[in-house]
């Protein structure tokens, strides 16, 4: 532990404190990076592009959270934690949070109303997050 804002989320049960190992971190980061690369492939349907971009964002964001020694059972929390795990401004992580909400509408209600601009911005922000997470160094 050691990030006060995230420690507060542990106290209320949103996050769990749990040490991470390098293999887990590398696996999350590599899976996210591969999906992110694939999301930029020009011939994909919007649905496929969105799935890849969203899952890349989640995997990479989860890697950042895990690096700091936290785990979340709630997917949305990994995006909201980006402000504290890699210093991503709220205006940036909220785009990924919007993608999360749109993903839930598509997955659970069959309401796929996602525009390409959201996907493109999600890819751009996820690339930014990837660079920041790679800069964290080895798991402590």
Secondary structure, DSSP 8 states (H G I E B T S, - for coil): ---HHHHHHHHTTSEEE----HHHHHHHHHHHHHHHHHHT-TT--HHHHHHHHHHHHHHHHHHHHHHTTEEESSHHHHHHTHHHHT---HHHHHHHHHHHHHHHHHHHH------HHHHHHHHHHHHHHHHHHHTT-S--
